[in-house]
Amino acid sequence: MFYRLTLLENKANVVNALSPLLDHHSSLTDSILTLHYRSLASRPHIQAHQWSWHYDSDLSHLRDQVDQLLYSIQNRNNIDWVWQQQPQPELDWRLAVFDMDSTLIQAEVIDQLAYTAGIGESVATITAQCMAGGMDFQQGFRQRLSLLAGFPIKDLETIYNSIKLMPGAERLMRNLVALGVHCVIISGGFGYFANRLAQHLGMQEAYANPLEQQNGRLTGTISVPILDAERKLELLEQLTQKKCLQPWQTIAVGDGANDLPMLLKAGLGVAFHAKPLVQQKAHHRINQFNLDTLLYIMGYGDDVLLN
């Protein structure tokens, strides 16, 4: 099995504490063929380091040592780290799927509609419960949507124009497209926003829920199956099969409980500034840095990336 450990830090010099531990383990273990180190980024706001190696035995002892060291440092410094393992040594990412709300954008769109309609707190409370896994997503979606019955369609444009992208989203997509990665939004939000956002970011596809209307106003109902956690997973699997890919060639990024199945299925499933339940269960996390740091976790350095 081939392993990678990526460390993201902000002037913490954690690499100076971590490198000796990895080097020492390498010197004691015949199973490690070669331990490679790369500095992927050295910027004022972030330094990115990555180690990669081939290892035939159980890695749990080394991982426990590294995690213990980094957890002790984490309380004093802004750091993130990600362990990866895959059957192939080369980088061959081909598909990346993204949640939209609170992942690609700094908002939950349904909450923005609700605040415009004057019922923001009621809807936002349900949204928070759904994203934290405390309420069934379909039940919560129908409840929130029903409260928006009568919302004027003409106001959607204003809301779309007010939405802010997540920091790093544009640089991330610019590079993924240049690298030939197929980029897709899979959102439990609304297609009106997901389709336009995907086009703006240069992404290839978007899947989301329709906003049904009558006489220029939302009906507050939905007549097709809701795009929930199960459907997100199905879409990831369908896209993977359609492109004849292996799971380790796929990436999924999200923050809510309805993202967990696709995060656990993808070769690299990243919980981005995620809810506690998602952080607990996801295998990979980014908590301290912007969305474009995903590029470093993927193994790309500033020497090959676009600004």
N, C-alpha and C positions, 0 to 999 in steps of 0.2 A: 504494500500500500504506500502511496505517496502522500506526504503530509506538508502542510504549510501553516506557519504561524505568522500572523500579521499584527504588528503593534503600531498603534496610532497614539502620538503623544504631543504635548505642547510645552516644549522647553523643559521637560521633566528629567531628561537624561536617563530615562528608565533603561534604555538600550545598554548602558554601561553596567547595569546590575543584571540584566537578563542574559547577555552574551556569554559570560563565563559559565553560567549554569548549563546552557545548551552545549557549549564547547566541552565541558567536563563530561556530560552525558555521552557525547559523541566519542570521546576518547576511551570510554569504558565499554562501549557496545560495538561488537563486530558487525551487527546487523545493519547499522547505518552505513550506506555506501558512500555518500558524500553529503556534507552539510553545507548548503549554499546560503550566503547572506547577501541581501541587496538593500541599499537605501533607496526607497522609492520616491520620497519627497523630503525636502528640507526647506521649508518656508517659515516665515515669521510666526504663523498661526498653527502650523502642523508639521510634524516630522513623522514619516511613515517608514517602517522597517519590515522586512519580510525574510523569514528563514524557510527553506524548503529542503526536504530530504526523503529518502526511501528507507522504510523501516519494516522489518518482517515480523516483529514481536509486538507484545502488548505495550501500548504507549501510556497507559493510565498513570504509572508512577511518575514519569516525567511531567505529564500534564498536571498532575496534582501539585507537584513542586512549583511549576511555573505559575499556576493559578494562585497558589498561596502567596507567592512573592508579589504578584501583580495586585491581588486584592489588598494586600497590606499597603501598597503604594497608592492605590486608587483613592483612598480617603484624603490624600494630600495633593493629588495632581489630577489633571484632566487626561485620562487615558482610556482607550478602548483596545481590546485585543480579540482576535478571531482565530480559532482553530479550524482547519479544513483537512479533509482527507478524500482522496479519489483514486481510482484504479489506474489513471494515466498521468504521466509527469507533465505533459504539455498543457498550455492554456488553450482552450478551445471553446470559449463561451459563445453560444449561438442564439439564445433566447433569454430575454429579461422581461418579466411581468411585474407591474407595479399597481398597488392600491393608489387611489387618487387622494382622497380626503385625509389631511394630516400626514401625508406621505410626500406626494408631489406638490401639494399646495398647503398653505398655512391656515386651513379652515376646514370645517365640516359644512359642506354646501347646504345641506338640509337645515342646519342651524341658522345659516345666513338668511335663507328664505324666511325662516320663522321669526327672526329678529326684525326683518323688514315688515312682516305682517303683524308685529306686536305681540307675538306669543313665543318669543325666543327662549325664555327660561324653561317653559314647560317642555318644549321639544329638545332643548339641549340636555335636560336631565335624562330623558329617554335615550338620547344618543350616547351619553356617557355610560349608561347601564349596558347598552348593547355592545359598545366597544370594549368594555371591561369584562364581558362574558357573563354579566349578571342577569341578562334578559335575552330570550330567544330573538335572533336577529329579524326573522320574518314578522314575528308579532310586533316588535318595536318599530319596524319599518312601516307596517300598515297603520299603526297608531299615529306615528308622526305625519305620514302622508295625509291621513284623514283630517288632521288639524290644519292642513294647508289648502283645503278645499276652498275654491274661490280666489286663490292667489292670481294676480294679473300676469299673464304671459309676457306683457311688454316690460315688466320689471326685471326679467331674467337677464337681459343684456347689461343692465346697470350692475347687478350682482356679479356677473362674470367679470366685468371690467374692474371690479373692486378687489378681486381675489389676488392674493400675493403668492408667488411661487415659493416653494421651500428653498432656502439658500443652498446653492450647489446644483439645483435641478437642471438648469440650462447647460452648465458645463458637463454634467454627467451625460445628458442625452446627446449633446454635440459629439462627445467622444464615443459613446456606444454606437451611434449611427456610423461614424467614421470607421469604427472597428468591425463593422458588418454584423452587429448584433441586432436581431429582430426585437423591437421594443413595443410592448403592449400595455395598455391600461386595462386592468380588470377591477372594476369598482362596484361596490354596493351602493354608490351614489347614482347620479343622473347622467344619462347620455348627452343631454344638451351641453353639459359642461365637459364631460370626458372627451367627447368627439372634438370639440374645439381646442381643448388643451393638448390632446395628442397631435393635432395638426400644428399647433403653435410650436411644440417641442420637437417636431420632426419624427414623431413616433409612427409606426406603421399601422397599428390597429387600436381600437378601443371597444370595450364591452362594459355596458352599464344598464341601469334601469331606465325605461322610457318615462317621460313626463306626459301623462295623458291630459288632454285639454278639451274644453267645449266652450264655444262662444268667447274665446280669448282668455279663459280662466282655467286653472287646474281643477280637475274633477275630484281630487283627493283619493282616487282609487287607482288600482293597477290591475290590468286584465291578463297579464302574462306572468309566468313564474318569476319570482323575485330572485335577483342575482345575489345569492347568499354564500356562505362559506363552502357549502357542497358544490355549488355551481362554479365558484372560483377554482376549486380543485379540478373539476371536470374540464374547464377551459384550459388550464395549464397542461393537463394530460393530453387533451386533444391537440393542442398546438405542438407539444413535444412529439407526438406520434406523426402528425402531419408533416413535420420537418425531418422526420426520421432521426431524431436526436436521442442521446442517452441522458438520463436524469442529471448526471454530473456536468452536462453542458448547459444547464438551465439555472436561472436566477429568479428569485421572487423577493419582493420587498413590501413590507406593510407594517401597520402599527396596531391594528385592532384584533379582537378575538376572532372575527370572521375571516381574518387573513391566515390564521394558524395552519389550517390544513395545507394550503399551498406553500407556506414557508417550510413546513416539515417535509414536503414532497420534493422540492427543488434541490438541486445539487448545492446551491448556496442560497439559503433562506434567511434573510436579514430582517430582524425586528428593529425598525428605525424609530428611535425615541418613543418606544412602544409602551402600551399599558402593562401594568405589573404582571398579569397573567401571561401575556405574550412574551415578556422578557423571561419569565420563569421557564417556559416550555420551548421557546425557539432555540436553535442550536447556535445562531450567530446574532450579534447585536451591535448596533452603533448607537451610543447614547450621548457622546460629548461633541461630535463633529458634524459637519454638513453632509448633505446627501452625496456629493461628488467624491467623498472618501471611499465610497464603494469601489471606485476604480482601482484604488491601491489594494483593497482586499482581493480584488480580481487578479492582482499580480502585475498591474501596469504602473510604470513610473513616469515621473514628469518628463523624462527624456523622450518618451514616445507620445505623450498626451498633448492635446490642444489646450490652450488656455481658456 
